[in-house]
Amino acid sequence: MGVSHSVSEQHNEIELREAVELRVVVTRLYRILRAKSAAKLTASQVSALVRIEEEGPLRLTTLAEREGIAAPTMSKVVDLLCDEGLIERIPDPTDGRANLIQLDEGGQALLRDVRERLTRLMREALEHLSGEEHTTLAAAIPVLQHVIEIMRGDG
């Protein structure tokens, strides 16, 4: 007599397999994009730049908190990004003793160049898809955006 799986167990196995496959695919895609970005920065440095662009100017402690890393570690990241001419410290208008960190022209140019390079790379890859694959991909994008919202806690 064979082992029978309940519908619920089969559903759980399918969800687990989907979760693993999605994680693997997203990780591989991220690694490829990261390697081809031509930015000579670490993932933490790029993440900090994007956060500063989206939410800045920010205090170092706020940036560290939002990035989920310790303030001393973020201080090293910020020092390097300042040395590279990608961000700058400006006085905090609400507290003369504190500084805010904002993107400068070099950081804006770097992010723009990286985004343009990666968009071009993605477009070149998409040119090799069939019409059906394009349709499937277009349908998957809102689903992936919803997954991101759920994982962030806003969905």
MISELUM-217419 format. One record per residue (C-alpha): x, y, z; residue number from 1. Coordinates in Angstrom, 3 decimals. Example, Ala and Ser with C-alpha at 12.3 -4.5 7.8 and 13.67 -1.06 7.14 Angstrom:
2
rec X=12.300	Y=-4.500	Z=7.800	n=1
rec X=13.670	Y=-1.060	Z=7.140	n=2
END
This chain:
155
rec X=0.000	Y=0.000	Z=0.000	n=1
rec X=1.499	Y=3.340	Z=-1.061	n=2
rec X=1.808	Y=6.331	Z=1.153	n=3
rec X=-0.907	Y=8.809	Z=0.333	n=4
rec X=-0.318	Y=12.488	Z=0.787	n=5
rec X=-3.176	Y=14.716	Z=1.669	n=6
rec X=-4.008	Y=17.582	Z=-0.644	n=7
rec X=-2.720	Y=19.932	Z=2.049	n=8
rec X=0.652	Y=18.152	Z=2.233	n=9
rec X=0.987	Y=18.225	Z=-1.558	n=10
rec X=0.133	Y=21.933	Z=-1.562	n=11
rec X=2.783	Y=22.559	Z=1.114	n=12
rec X=5.384	Y=20.647	Z=-0.925	n=13
rec X=4.561	Y=22.679	Z=-4.038	n=14
rec X=4.808	Y=25.962	Z=-2.093	n=15
rec X=8.156	Y=24.902	Z=-0.612	n=16
rec X=9.510	Y=23.980	Z=-4.062	n=17
rec X=8.272	Y=27.323	Z=-5.482	n=18
rec X=9.866	Y=29.226	Z=-2.610	n=19
rec X=13.210	Y=27.496	Z=-3.104	n=20
rec X=13.162	Y=27.934	Z=-6.891	n=21
rec X=12.190	Y=31.603	Z=-6.630	n=22
rec X=14.933	Y=32.263	Z=-4.068	n=23
rec X=17.528	Y=30.584	Z=-6.285	n=24
rec X=16.428	Y=32.442	Z=-9.421	n=25
rec X=16.288	Y=35.834	Z=-7.697	n=26
rec X=19.682	Y=35.279	Z=-6.075	n=27
rec X=21.278	Y=34.285	Z=-9.387	n=28
rec X=19.725	Y=37.252	Z=-11.182	n=29
rec X=20.924	Y=39.594	Z=-8.416	n=30
rec X=24.461	Y=38.189	Z=-8.608	n=31
rec X=24.587	Y=38.581	Z=-12.383	n=32
rec X=23.302	Y=42.154	Z=-12.222	n=33
rec X=25.684	Y=42.966	Z=-9.381	n=34
rec X=28.677	Y=41.554	Z=-11.278	n=35
rec X=27.777	Y=43.399	Z=-14.461	n=36
rec X=26.978	Y=46.729	Z=-12.811	n=37
rec X=30.616	Y=47.832	Z=-13.171	n=38
rec X=30.287	Y=49.661	Z=-9.866	n=39
rec X=33.386	Y=49.045	Z=-7.790	n=40
rec X=31.321	Y=49.186	Z=-4.620	n=41
rec X=30.123	Y=46.559	Z=-2.172	n=42
rec X=26.469	Y=45.646	Z=-1.887	n=43
rec X=26.314	Y=47.573	Z=1.420	n=44
rec X=27.757	Y=50.686	Z=-0.201	n=45
rec X=25.335	Y=50.554	Z=-3.120	n=46
rec X=22.421	Y=49.922	Z=-0.779	n=47
rec X=23.417	Y=52.934	Z=1.343	n=48
rec X=23.687	Y=55.123	Z=-1.777	n=49
rec X=20.229	Y=54.106	Z=-2.954	n=50
rec X=18.750	Y=54.649	Z=0.529	n=51
rec X=20.334	Y=58.122	Z=0.720	n=52
rec X=18.986	Y=58.907	Z=-2.737	n=53
rec X=15.471	Y=57.754	Z=-1.823	n=54
rec X=15.218	Y=59.103	Z=1.720	n=55
rec X=18.042	Y=61.599	Z=2.198	n=56
rec X=19.413	Y=63.699	Z=3.533	n=57
rec X=19.707	Y=61.412	Z=6.572	n=58
rec X=21.603	Y=61.276	Z=9.826	n=59
rec X=24.163	Y=58.505	Z=9.992	n=60
rec X=22.276	Y=56.788	Z=12.829	n=61
rec X=19.039	Y=56.843	Z=10.833	n=62
rec X=20.809	Y=55.456	Z=7.770	n=63
rec X=22.396	Y=52.676	Z=9.847	n=64
rec X=19.058	Y=51.787	Z=11.422	n=65
rec X=17.223	Y=51.664	Z=8.100	n=66
rec X=19.979	Y=49.584	Z=6.529	n=67
rec X=19.986	Y=47.245	Z=9.514	n=68
rec X=23.654	Y=47.629	Z=10.380	n=69
rec X=25.563	Y=49.031	Z=13.363	n=70
rec X=26.346	Y=52.754	Z=13.378	n=71
rec X=30.152	Y=52.205	Z=13.529	n=72
rec X=29.943	Y=49.967	Z=10.452	n=73
rec X=27.795	Y=52.522	Z=8.648	n=74
rec X=30.281	Y=55.228	Z=9.625	n=75
rec X=33.001	Y=53.324	Z=7.733	n=76
rec X=30.692	Y=52.935	Z=4.702	n=77
rec X=29.883	Y=56.658	Z=4.767	n=78
rec X=33.556	Y=57.634	Z=5.124	n=79
rec X=34.466	Y=55.559	Z=2.061	n=80
rec X=31.560	Y=56.950	Z=0.016	n=81
rec X=32.603	Y=60.484	Z=1.011	n=82
rec X=36.200	Y=59.756	Z=0.027	n=83
rec X=34.956	Y=58.483	Z=-3.354	n=84
rec X=33.039	Y=61.734	Z=-3.908	n=85
rec X=29.646	Y=60.020	Z=-3.985	n=86
rec X=28.030	Y=61.551	Z=-0.894	n=87
rec X=28.610	Y=64.574	Z=1.273	n=88
rec X=28.000	Y=65.606	Z=4.841	n=89
rec X=25.992	Y=68.776	Z=5.366	n=90
rec X=25.019	Y=70.526	Z=8.604	n=91
rec X=21.704	Y=69.427	Z=10.096	n=92
rec X=19.508	Y=72.559	Z=10.063	n=93
rec X=17.654	Y=71.339	Z=13.171	n=94
rec X=20.778	Y=70.515	Z=15.205	n=95
rec X=24.011	Y=72.417	Z=14.625	n=96
rec X=26.020	Y=69.650	Z=16.299	n=97
rec X=24.907	Y=66.988	Z=13.823	n=98
rec X=25.439	Y=66.289	Z=10.138	n=99
rec X=23.182	Y=64.904	Z=7.458	n=100
rec X=24.370	Y=62.716	Z=4.627	n=101
rec X=23.195	Y=63.384	Z=1.104	n=102
rec X=24.037	Y=62.177	Z=-2.363	n=103
rec X=26.245	Y=64.511	Z=-4.360	n=104
rec X=26.654	Y=64.791	Z=-8.121	n=105
rec X=29.139	Y=61.918	Z=-8.248	n=106
rec X=26.744	Y=59.586	Z=-6.460	n=107
rec X=23.850	Y=60.634	Z=-8.659	n=108
rec X=25.936	Y=60.038	Z=-11.788	n=109
rec X=27.120	Y=56.636	Z=-10.551	n=110
rec X=23.586	Y=55.429	Z=-9.777	n=111
rec X=22.304	Y=56.747	Z=-13.116	n=112
rec X=25.128	Y=55.004	Z=-15.011	n=113
rec X=24.627	Y=51.708	Z=-13.170	n=114
rec X=20.877	Y=51.783	Z=-13.780	n=115
rec X=21.340	Y=52.568	Z=-17.466	n=116
rec X=23.899	Y=49.760	Z=-17.857	n=117
rec X=21.698	Y=47.216	Z=-16.085	n=118
rec X=18.566	Y=48.262	Z=-17.969	n=119
rec X=20.444	Y=47.867	Z=-21.253	n=120
rec X=21.689	Y=44.447	Z=-20.153	n=121
rec X=18.170	Y=43.379	Z=-19.199	n=122
rec X=16.717	Y=44.653	Z=-22.495	n=123
rec X=19.339	Y=42.719	Z=-24.437	n=124
rec X=18.428	Y=39.539	Z=-22.554	n=125
rec X=14.693	Y=40.117	Z=-23.056	n=126
rec X=15.212	Y=40.370	Z=-26.825	n=127
rec X=15.851	Y=36.616	Z=-26.798	n=128
rec X=12.479	Y=35.732	Z=-25.257	n=129
rec X=9.529	Y=34.437	Z=-27.250	n=130
rec X=6.246	Y=36.335	Z=-27.340	n=131
rec X=4.764	Y=33.856	Z=-24.864	n=132
rec X=7.711	Y=34.342	Z=-22.501	n=133
rec X=7.274	Y=38.130	Z=-22.687	n=134
rec X=3.596	Y=37.731	Z=-21.793	n=135
rec X=4.431	Y=35.435	Z=-18.869	n=136
rec X=7.125	Y=37.802	Z=-17.618	n=137
rec X=4.810	Y=40.819	Z=-17.864	n=138
rec X=2.192	Y=38.939	Z=-15.823	n=139
rec X=4.791	Y=37.928	Z=-13.206	n=140
rec X=6.078	Y=41.445	Z=-12.507	n=141
rec X=3.049	Y=42.630	Z=-10.465	n=142
rec X=3.084	Y=39.320	Z=-8.572	n=143
rec X=6.768	Y=39.790	Z=-7.705	n=144
rec X=6.058	Y=43.373	Z=-6.632	n=145
rec X=3.317	Y=42.044	Z=-4.344	n=146
rec X=5.745	Y=39.484	Z=-2.883	n=147
rec X=8.147	Y=42.344	Z=-2.116	n=148
rec X=5.370	Y=44.303	Z=-0.385	n=149
rec X=4.421	Y=41.250	Z=1.674	n=150
rec X=8.032	Y=40.630	Z=2.698	n=151
rec X=8.494	Y=44.314	Z=3.620	n=152
rec X=5.340	Y=44.172	Z=5.692	n=153
rec X=3.312	Y=46.683	Z=3.665	n=154
rec X=1.252	Y=44.239	Z=1.624	n=155
END
